[in-house]
Amino acid sequence: MLDEIREQPQALRRTLTSVAEPARRIAGECTARNIRLVILAARGTSDNAAVYAQYLFQYMNRLPVALATPSLFTLYGAAPRMDDALVIGISQSGEAPDVVQVLARARQRGAFTLALTNVRDSPLARSAEEVLACDAGPEYSVAATKTYTATCAALAVLASALPGGERLAAPLVSLPERVEEAIHLEPQIARDVARYVHAPECIVLGRAFQYSTAREMALKLEETCYLIATPFSTADFRHGPAALVERGLPVVVFAAPGPCLPDARELLAWLHDQRADTVVVSEDESLLERATTPIRLHTPEVAADVAELLSPIAYIAPGQLFAHYLALERGLDPDHPRGLTKVTRTR
Amino acid sequence: MLDEIREQPQALRRTLTSVAEPARRIAGECTARNIRLVILAARGTSDNAAVYAQYLFQYMNRLPVALATPSLFTLYGAAPRMDDALVIGISQSGEAPDVVQVLARARQRGAFTLALTNVRDSPLARSAEEVLACDAGPEYSVAATKTYTATCAALAVLASALPGGERLAAPLVSLPERVEEAIHLEPQIARDVARYVHAPECIVLGRAFQYSTAREMALKLEETCYLIATPFSTADFRHGPAALVERGLPVVVFAAPGPCLPDARELLAWLHDQRADTVVVSEDESLLERATTPIRLHTPEVAADVAELLSPIAYIAPGQLFAHYLALERGLDPDHPRGLTKVTRTR
C-alpha cells in the first residue's frame, strides 16, 4: 500500500498521457450524439471517484449526473431510460459483475457506454463501446490508492475535453507535481498518527469537491484501521450528525481554498468550542491554526478557481498516508485487511 | 418524538388524501412537458426520503434520477441544464435556504419545479411552481419522524400517478395499517434496546429500497443517542467496510422480502460466523432466526412485488422506536438533542 501511495505521481503521468487522446474522441462522440445526461455506476473506492465526477461534470460541463443504482439493474432487471446518456462504469479491476451488467444493459438500451478501468483486457472493458484505461500499473494492495487518484484524473481529463471544461486543461499538467508535494508530508503524518491510536471512531468532513475525499479517507480508515469513520458533507453534518460531537472526538476536515472556505472556517470555530480533536488538511492558515493536527498542503501555481477542482486528487494523499501509518501504529497490517480480497464480486 | 412516531398512521392517512389530487395534476403536467429526468434537492432526513425516491422513480417510472448537489447552486453559482427535468425540493419545514435556492434557480432555468414540504406557507412552497404538502401536522421533535414517512408516502403517490407507477395505487391504500402494525412493536423494542446501552458504535445495512431506511435509522441514532452509526448498502459494505466487523459489533439489517433477500441471507450467515450482534428487521423467518435481536414485521396482504416498494415506510418505524428508547436507556433526552435546532439553515 505504501509503495502504491508513493507511486502516484508517476502513475498519474501515465494516466494523463494514456487518456488524453481517447478522452478527446469520447468527448467528440458525446457532442455528436447530443449526450444530455451522465450516469455513473461504481462500487467502493470507484464510487467515491464517481462522487467526484458528479460535482465535476455538473459544474464544468453543466451535465446532470445520476449515480446508477446497480441493484435495480442486477436484482430487479429494471433500468431507467438512457437513450441520451453517457453511462460510465468504473472498476479498477474491470471485474465488478454488477458494474459490468449495468454497462451491458445500458448498451442494449442505446446509451453511449464507457468503461473506466485500470485493466484494458477486462469484462468491463469488453462490455462497453469505449474504454478509458488508467494505465496506473498493477495495483496489489487491497486498499486501492493509486487507482483512485488515476480514476479521478481520468474523469477530470474527460471533463476538460467536454464543452465547458477547457479551463481544466492547464492545471492538469502540473497535477503530478502537486500530488508529489502532498506525498512529501509522509514523515510528518507518520508521527502525527500516534495521537489517534486509541480513537474508537472518527468523523470525516468535506464539502462539494472535497466530499469525495472525505468518503475515500473514511473508507481507507475502515479498511486498514478497522476504525468506524463516518463521512459527511459539511452541510448534511449540520442537519443532525453534529449532535455526535463531544470533547476529544477526532474530526478530520478537508478544506481547499474556494467558495466552501467560509463554511469550513465557521465549522472549525464550532468544533474548537466543542473541544473536538481536529485533523485539518488545508492550504489555509486561518484553518490550520485552529487544528489539533494541522496537515499543510502547498498552494499550487495555477488559477485559484481551477486549483480547487483538482484539489481532491492531491488532498487524498495525506488521507491515504494517515490510514496506512495509523494501521501500523495500531499493530495492524494495512496490506492484508481482514475479510477482504482485492476484487469484490457483488451482484 | 414518541408521540409523533405513534401519530404516523393518522398522519399518513392525511398525507394520502391531501396529495392524491395534486399528484395527479403534477404527473399530467410531467407528461405534457415531456419530463425526462428527475432532480432531487434535500438535506438530512429529507435527503433520505430523496434516496428512497431515487429507487422508486428509476424502477417504477424509468426516469433517471439525479440527486442535486446544492453547494454547486448556492456556493458556486452553477447549475446543470435542467430544461426537461422535474426538480423536486424537499424540506419538512420549507425553510432550508439551500433547497429553496436550488428550486428558485431551477425555475429560472426552465425546469418544472415542485416543493415537497409539510408547511404550505413556506419559502420553499413559494419558490416552486407546484406544491405537494404532506399535511402530517406540526412536527415539534427535532428528530424528524412523521414528516419522513409522510414525505416518502407523498413521493410514492407521485410515482403511482406517473406513467408506469399504476401498480402502486392499491398497496398505498393499506399503508397506514401497515405502519400501525409496525408501531405495535413498541413494547418489545423498549425492552430490546437494553442490550445496546453500552455500544460505542454500530453499522446499519439495507439494500436497494431499504438503503434509505438504513440511512434514516443511522441518522436517528446519531441525533438522539449520539451513537456513531454508519449506514451502507449491503453491496458497498462488501467493498471495504466489511473489514470493520468483529465479535459483538452491533449490525442492524433491514431486509424486506424481494430480490434482495438472498443477498441478505448470505450476509447474515457471514455476520453470524463473525459473531456480530445483529438486529434484524424483517418478515422473513430464515433471517429472523439468525438474529441476535429479531424484530418481526407482518407481511401485508398485498402483492409481494409492490409490497416491497412501500416497505421502507413501515420498516423505519421500529428504527425510530429503537433510537428513541435507546436514547432514554442511555440517560439522554431524545426530544432535545444537543447542538441541534428544528430548522437547520445551511447554504
Interface residues (C-beta under 8 A of the other chain):
Chain A: R36 L37 I39 R43 G44 T45 D47 Q54 Y55 F57 Q58 Y59 R62 L63 P64 V65 A66 L67 T69 P70 S71 L72 L75 Y76 A78 A79 P80 R81 M82 D84 A85 D98 A143 P200 E201 I203 R207 A208 L219 E222 E223 T224 Y226 L227 I228 A229 T230 S233 A235 D236 R238 H239 G240 P241 A242 A243 L244 V245 E246 P259 C260 D263 Q274 P337 R338 G339 L340 T344 T346 R347
Chain B: R36 L37 I39 R43 G44 T45 D47 Q54 Y55 F57 Q58 Y59 R62 L63 P64 V65 A66 L67 T69 P70 S71 L72 L75 Y76 A78 A79 P80 R81 M82 D84 A85 D98 A143 P200 E201 I203 R207 A208 L219 E222 E223 T224 Y226 L227 I228 A229 T230 S233 A235 D236 R238 H239 G240 P241 A242 A243 L244 V245 E246 P259 C260 D263 Q274 P337 R338 G339 L340 T344 T346 R347
